[in-house]
Amino acid sequence: MAAVAGGLALGTGQAAADKPAPYLVGRGISDITGAAAESGMMGYSAIGQQTSGIHQRLRARAFVIVDPASGNRIAWCNTDQGLLPFAVFHEVLARLAATHDTTYTEQNVSLSATHTHSGPGGCAHDLAYNLSIGGFQQQNFDAVVSGIVEAISAAHDDLKPGTITLGRGELTDASVNRSRPAFELNPQADKDVYPLGIDPAMTVLRFRQGHTDVGAISWFSTHGTSMTNTNTLISGDNKGYASYTWEHGTAGVRYLDDTPGFVAAFPQTNAGDMSPNLNLRPGSGPTEDEFENTRIIGLRQCVTAQQIHAHAATPISGGIDSRLRYVDMSQIQVDGRYTPDGQTHHTSSGVIGLSTLAGSIEDGPGIPGLFEGTPSPLAPLIEQIDSAVPQWLADEQAPKTSVVPSGLLQATPDVLPLQLLKIGQLYLIGGPAEYTIVAGLRIRRTVAEELGVPLENVLMQGYTNGYSQYVTTPEEYEGQHYEGASTLFGKYTTPAYQQEFAKLASALRNGVTLPLGELPPDPAIGTLNIQPGVIMDSPGLLRSYGQVLTDAAAGYRAGQAVTVVFVTGHPKNNLRRRGTFLEVQRLKDGVWTRHLDDSDWQTKYRWQRTNALTGESTATITWDIPPGTPPGTYRIDHHGDAKDGVTGVITPFTGVSRPFTVS
């Protein structure tokens, strides 16, 4: 059967009568939200983009799958983050080992990111990814690591007999190729696979325990850049909204209830050149409002995934297995089997190119005066003054205009984790980068041929277990657009990945264990931090914490917004992870009950420093009342924490608005 709706094409696969193989399956979810104020945001490398509140909290979503026949298992987790740094992967493994011994290792744990550009950063040990943030942020790092460990542990504890089924479909109105001129440099045979210039494929796994649906993983390629580089509210972007809509809107999950519920993960595949900004301008497409764009692109993913999920009838059956190796991607001798000209070539140490500094003009422009893929008037000047890149390295990276030898400086990693997972007949290539759709296609083809399986059963999952910027094809690299200039290891990076993933595929197919390889080095400057912490808070003269400065009106109707301003302390005093900075409470039978919190789309929590000298600040809480809100009496609660400047003691407080009616 097939259906078309809003750019959707569905195929159900095998008949539902085929009985899925039994597995043990478990799901888990936890909060990974970092500092809600004065923390650099990860993604756009915009120095002035610092958090100033929360639109929606960030989460880690995990599944554990066990094959009872062999005892093999996989712990898979997707996070609302800009990237998944190796430092996080390494620390998660260490903490899992402390509680689960050798049950979970780098071989069977897979961590990936949705690539939202609106989350707190500073979680890497790589200077290049912390530079715009003010360095390594221990508080944010701990929030992410703790949340991932909690989500995986919850999935482990939730293991029950269950089944997994597979569904496939297409979504054509949630992405656009932001680097079309580079895409067009590829051979016609590759371009013919993607006639619209996008990868429309969505692959969904449906998880059941007995007859109960407990979760879904929906892989689809589109960047987490619906929110622009001017946004300073924490947001999971379009994929975060897709998860929220399914979990909260459809399945009725309330995150603060801390009870098992449906988990809907929306990971990336090869999203390197896929933008959600359909008009090819930041914050534009389908509308000119970034919040509405986030909602629409997220909703389209959610609706498509739910329709595929409902018809996911192909049973997942077969063994569970995995392989991971640490590979120095800067020193790969690439066999001619994988290169366009059939000749042997090699990679080189990571180098950032000039067009990287220009940014992606469709999603997040960089330095004014620089243009991706086009000779800039500033290029000769930069080449003259830039002596940091040795000539031999610049020659190897040609035609890139080399700017920063990030690998030699240990600002970006050269050694990376490469992973291949087997879930029955489905294979996940875990790549630590952003792969363009044709780069992903070629790596998938190589792995599928090595395994002897259909191409559609092999997915390229980017942003996995580490991060090393972009991967373009050799042809795309010649164009030196943003993605090509950000392909760190040179023109033959994609062929190098093809070769190295083929080794993993061969080992997995033959049941061979490969040497793990040497772990990436821990750069000496990896934990450098110049971002100041909280010195003190003050309510201000004749004021108290939680005091209402601007109160609610007496009554509202659906479609109106409630705004209340409170005296507050710094959010860094207590991240309130697995908690909330706000509650919209409703009066029921004489008792105030929580109606919404800071995880909900309709609320916004904004923090503002009003006097830097004395440490005074305010919290502005907004509730956009949606249609369908039950009539009744409501109020706004604010939960905060304040730090005493003398003792350093942090004290919680609560502020409450006046009651108001919604009619």
N, C-alpha and C positions, 0 to 999 in steps of 0.2 A: 504494500500500500504506500501511497505517497500523498503528501499534502503540501500546499503552498499557502503561506500566510505571512505577510510583512517581511518578505525576503527569506522565508523559511522553506526548505525542501527536506522532507523526511523519508527515511527508509527504515523498515523495521528489522531487516536481517532475517535470521532463522525463525521458524515458527515457534510460537510460545509453548508448543507441546514438548519441545526439546527440554529435557530436565537439566537445570544448572547443577554443576558439581558443588558439593558441600564444602564450605570453608568455615573457619572461625573469623568473624568480622566484628570490629569494634570501632566506635567513633568517639571523638572528643573535641572540645573547643575551649579556648581560654583567651583572656584579654592580654594584648601585648602593647597597649597604648603607653607611650612614653610621656615626656614632659610637655604639658599643654601650653607652656609659655616660655618665651626666650630660649628656644632651642631651634637650631638651624634645621630646615627641612631637606630631606634627601630626594634628589631626582633632577632638579633643574640647575643645580649648582649656582643658585642665585643667592648671593651673600646676604641680602636684606630680607630674604624670605625666612622669617622666624615664626614659630608657632605663637598664636595668640588666643587659643581656645580650641574647642572641639565641636565639629559638626556631627561626626560619627566616630565611635571608638574603633580601634583596629583589633583584629583577632587572628589567632592561629587555629586552623582547622585540620584535624588529623584523622587518619584511618589506619588501623592495624589489620593486616590480612595474614592468616595462618593457614597453611596447607597441612591438615592433620596427618596425611599420608607420609609426608617427609619431615614434618616439623619445621620446615622453612617458613619464614615470615618476612613481611615488609612493614615498616613504620613509615608512612607517607604523611607529610604535613605541608600545607600551603599557608603562607602568612601575608597579611596586609602590610607589605613593606615595599620600598622602592627597589631594594635588592636584598639578596640573602648572602651576607658576607661569610667568607670561610671562617672568620673568627667566631661567628655565632654557631656555625655547624660544628666546629671543634669543641666549643664549650658545652653545647647541647649533648654531644656524645659523652663528654666527661661526666656530666650530671646524670645521664641515663645509666652510665656504668656504675655510678655510686649507689643507685637504687635497684638496678636490674641486672647487675653483674655483666655477663657477656651476651645477654639476650639481644641487645641492640648495639650494633657497631656501624662503622662507616660503610660496611658492605650492604646493610639492609635498611639503613635510615636515609630517607630522601626528603630534603627540605627545599622548598621553593618559595618565590615571592610573586605577588600579583602585579608588582611594579607600579603601585600608586606613587605619585610624586608629591603627596600631601601628608607624609608622616615624618615624625622626628627622626633625625639621622644621627651620625656619629657612632654607629655600631660596628664599623670595620676597623681593622688594624692597618689599613692601606691609606696613606696620606692623601692620595688623589681624591678619595671618596669622603674624606673628612675635612678637606681644606676649606670649603665654603661654609662649613658648619661650626668651625671654631675648635676642631679637634675631636678626639674620642670622648664620647659621653657615657660614662659608666652607668648612669641611672637609666638611660634608654637601652643600653646593652642588656642590663639585668632584666628589664621589663620584657624584652623580646625573648631572651633565653628562658626565663622563668615561665612565660606563657607557652612557649613551644613544648617545654618539658611537661608542663601540666596537661596540655592537650594530648600529647602522645601517651602519657601515663593514664589519662582518663580513657583513651581508646583501648589501652592494654587491659585495664580493669573491666571494660565493657565487653570484652570478647565473648561471643555467643555463636552457636551454630547458625550459619546463614548462607546466602547465595549472592552472587554478583551477576548482573546481566548488562549487556552492552547495547547502546543505541548510537546512531549516527544521523547527522543532518547538516544543513547549511544555513548560514546567516549572512546575508549580503548587505545589510544596511547598518552595520555597526563598526565598519572599518573602511579605511581608504589608504592607498599606497602613497605615503608622504615622500617617497623618493623614486617617483616614476621614471625620471630620466636614467637613473642608475639601473633600475629593473629592466629597462628596455635594452640595455647593453648585453643582456644574457642571450644565449642561443634561443632560436625560435621554439625548439622542442621543449625547453623549460618554461618559456612564457605561455605556451599553449596549455600547460597544466593549469594556469591561472589566467583565464581570458579576461577577467575583470581587474587583474593586477592585484588581487587580494587573495588571501587564503580563507575561504568561507567556511571551512570544515569545523564542525563542533562534534566532539566525541564525548559521550556521557556514560559513566558507570553508575549503575543503580544498585545500592546496597540494601539488603534485607536481612533481618534477623527473624527467622521463621517466616511469618506472613506480614511482618511489620516493616515498612519502609523506614530506614534510619538515616539515610544519607545519599549524597550524589557528588560525583566529581565531574565537572563540565569543562573540558579543555577548549579554549578558543583564543585566537590571536587578535588582540587590540591593545594599544598602549593605555596605561593608566594616567592619561594626561587630559581628561575632560576638564579637570580643575586646572587653572592656569598658574603661572609662576607669581601671580600677584595674590593668590589665595594664601591665607595664613591660619585657617582652621584645619585641624586634623580631620582627614577624610580617607576612607578606603577607595575613593574614586568610583568609577563605574562598576568595577568588579565587586567592590565592597557593597555597593548598593544592590547588585544582583543577589549576593549572598543574603543580605538583610531582608530583601523582599521575599525570598523563598522561605527563609527560616522564620522570620517574624510575621510577615504578611500572610503566607500560605500555611505554614506549619505551626504557627502560634507560639514559637519559642520566645521566652522572656529570659534574657541573658543573666539577669541578677537572681533568678530563681535557683540557679545552680543545680538543675536537674537535667538528666540526659534528654536531648531533643534532637530533631532532625538537623543534620549538618550538611550545608550546601557550599562546596568549595568551587571556585572559578579560577583555576590556574591558567597560565599562559602556555602557548606553544611557541612557534617561531614568529614573534611579534616585532622583530627589529625594525621593519619598515611599515608596520601597520599602525595607523593613527585613528583615534575615535573622532577627531575634529574633521567632520565630513566636508567642510568648506575649505580645508587646508589653511586655516588660520587659527591661532590659539583661541580657545573658548568660542569657536564658531562651528556650528553644525551639530545637530539639526537647527538649533536656535542660536541666539546671540547671548545667552545667559549660561554661565558655566555650571551653575547648580542644576539648571534644567537639563543641560546636555548630559551631565553626569547621571541624572535620573533616567533619561530616555535611553541612553546607550546601555546602562545597566539593566533597565527593564527589558530591553530587546534581548539581551543575553539570557535573562531569567526566563522569559516567556518561551524562547526557543528551547532552552535546556529542559524546561518542564514538559514541553510537548514531546521532545525526544525521550525523556525519562518515562513518560507514560506508555510509550511504545517500545521501550528497550527490551527486546525479546531474545536477543542472541545470548545464549548462556556463556559465561566465562567458565572455562574448564581447563584443567591441566595444572602443572606444577607452578610453584612460586620459587623464584630464584633471582639472584642479583650479583653484579660484579662492579667493583670500583677500583680505580687506579689513580695515583697521583702522577701527573705527567708534566714535564717541563715543556711547555708549548713554545718556548723560545728557541729550542734546539732540536726541532723535528726535521729529519731528512725524509722528504715526501717522495714516495715511489711514483713513477710516471703513470701507474694505473689510475691515479686519482687527480692528476693535473690536466688542464685543458689541452696542453700541447704534447702530452705523453712523455715529457722529459722529467728528470729528477730535479726537484727544487727543495728549498729549505725555508724555514721560518727564522725569525730573529727576535731579539729582546723587544719588549713592548715599547712602542713610541706613540705619543699623542700627536695628531696632525693638526694643521692650521684650521681646517674646516670643523674640527671638534670644537674649537673656541667660538666658531660662528654659531653653533647650536643648530637645532632643527627649527627652521623658521616656521614650520607648520604647527609645532607643539610648544617650543620654548627657545626663542632666539637668544643668542649669546652676546658676544662683544659687538657693539655697533661698528659698522664699517667693514665687517668680515661677512662673506657670503659663501655658503657651502657650494662646492662643485664649480665655483667660478673664480678665476684669478682675481684676487683682491688688490686694490691699490696699496694695501698695507703689506702684502706678501713679501716684496723685495726688502722692505725695511726690516720685517721680522727675521728674514733669512740672514740679513747683514748683522743684526745685533744678537742673534741667537747662536751661541757657540757651544751650547750645552750638549748638542747631539753630535757625536763623532761622525766624521765624514763617511766612514765605512758603514756605519749603521744607517745613516741617511740614504746612502746608495742602495742598501738592501731593501729599504722601505719605499723606494721610488715606485710610482710617481708622487707619493705623499710628500707634501711640504712638512718636513719633520720639525716639531717645535719642542717637545719635552721627551727626553729618554726615560720615560716613567719606569720601565723595567729595571734599567741600570741603577736608578735612584731608589729602587724598592718602594716607589709610590704606587705602583700597580703590581699585581702578582704575575709572575711568569709560570710558577708551578700551580697547577689547578687539578681539582678532583673531577674525573670523568666517570660517569656511572651509567649502567644499563640495568633496567629492572624488567623482570618477566612476571606478569600477572596472568596466568593461564596463557591464552593465545595473544594477549596484548603486551607490547613491549614499549617501555618508556626510555628514551634517551635523555639522561639527565645532564644537560650542558650548562656550564657556569658563565653564560654570556647571553647577549641578545642576538638571535639569529634572524637574518632576513628570510623571507618565505622561500626563496630559491636556494639559499645556503642550507636551510632546514630540509628542503626537498632532497638535495643531493646527499646529505648525511643519512636521511631516512632510507633512500634507495640503497646506499651502500650497506647499511645494517640489514635491511630486508633481504638483499641478495645473499649476504653472508649467512643469515639464519634460514634462508629458504622459505620465507613467509610472505604473504601479500603485503604490499606497501601500506595499505590502509590500517594494518595491524601494528604499525610502528609510528609512534608519536615523538616529535622533537619537543621536549619540555625544557624551556630556557630558564634562566635565573635560578639554577639549582646548585645548592651546596657551595657556592662561591660566586664571584663576579669578576669579569674581565672585559667589560664594555661590549663592543659589537663584533659580529662575524658576518662579513659579506663574501660573495663569490669573487674569484679573481677578476671577472669581467666588471662587476659592480665596483670593485676596488679601484679600477682604472678611472672611474668617474669622480672619485674623491668627494663625494657628498659627505654629509655629516657622519653617516654610518661607515663609509669607507675610511674616512680619516680617523675614526674611532676603532677600526679593526687593528688591534695593537700589534699583532705578530706578523704583519705584512701581507702581501698579495696572496700567499698560498696558505692562509689560515684555514679556510674551509677544507681544502684537500688534506691538510694535516689532521683536522678533526675526523674526516672520513676514514683516514688510515687508522687512527688511534681507536675510534669506536668500532672499526672492523675487528680489531684485535680483541676487544671486549666481547663482541658478538661471537667470534670464533670460540673463545674460551667458555662462554656460557653454553653454546651449542654442544661443545664437546665435554662439558663437565670438568673443565680444567681450572685450577686456581692460579691466578697470575700474581707475580710479585706486587706488593702494595705500592712500592715506590717511596721516595722520601717526601715527607710532609713539607708543605710550603714553609719557608722561614718566617719567623715572627719579626717584622721590622722593628728596629730600635725605637723609632719615632711613632710606633703604632698606637701608643696610648697617650700621646701628648695632647693636652687640653688647655686651651686659653679662654674657654667660656667660663665666666665667673658664676659661682653658685649664689644662693640666697644668703644675704648678709643679715637682713632683718626685715620685719614687717611692722607697720604702724597703722592703726585705724584712722589716725588724724585727730585733730583737736576736737574735743567734745563729741567724738564718734565712738562706736563700738563695732566689733566684728559681727557681721551678719545684719547690721542695720540696713534698713531699706532706704535708699536715697530717692529712687523713682518707683512709685508703687503701681500696681495694676489698677485698671479702671474698675468700675462696679460691675460691668457686664460686657459681654462680647457675643458676636455671632460667628458662625463658621466662615472662613475666608479672611477673618481679621487676625492680627498678631498681638499677642500679649508680650509686653516688654517690662522687665523689672530689673533695677540696678541695685546691687548690694555692695557694702563695704566688705572687702575680702583680704585674704593673704595670698602668697605666691603659690601657684599650683605645684611647683617643684617640691614644696614641703611634704606633699603626699600625693602621689600620682593617682591615688584612689583606683588602682588597678583592680578589676573585678568589683568595682563600686561605681559611684557616680558623683559628679559635681552638682547635679540638679535633679529634682523630681518635679514633675507635674502631678499633683495629688488631687484625687477626687473624693468628695465626701459621700460615703456609702453607709447607710444605716447608722449614722452618727460617728463613723470611723473614717479617718483620712487614710486612703490607700493609694499606692503608687500607680499612676496611669501611664506615665512616660518617664524616661531618664535620658542621660546624655548619649545613649546609643541610638536614639531614635531620630529619624530623618527630619521630623517636624520641629526639633529643638536645636538651638544653637547656644553654646556657652562661650562668651567672649571675655577675655581678661585684658585689662588695661592698666598700665602703670600711670598713676596720676601725679606722683611726686617721687622722683628717683632719690632725692636727698633723704627723705624721711621714710621711704619704703611704703608709701600709701598706694593702694590699688583698688580697682573696682571690678566686679563681675556683672556683666550684662547678660541676662538670660531671656531668650526669645522663644516663644511658642507660636508657630504658625498653625492656627486651628484648622484642621482639614474638614471637608464635608464628611458627614457621617459621625462626627464626634457626639457621643451621648450627651444630651442636655443635662445640666446639673450644676453643682457648686464645686469650684476648683480653687487651688492655690499653687503658688510656686515656692518650692523649697530650694535653698542653696546650701550645699555642704562644702566647707572649706577648712583650711588649717593655717595657722599663723605662727611665725617664728619670733621668739623674743630676742631682741638684739643684744641683751646682756647675758642671759643664761643659755641661749641657744635652744631652749625648750620649745617644742612644737606642740601647739594645743588646737584640737579640733573645735569647730563651732558650726552652728546652723542658723540661717536666716530664713524668715517666712514672710511671704507677701500677705496682703489682705485677701480674704476670700472674694471670689468673683463668680458670676454666673456665666454659663455658656448656653445660648438658646438658639 
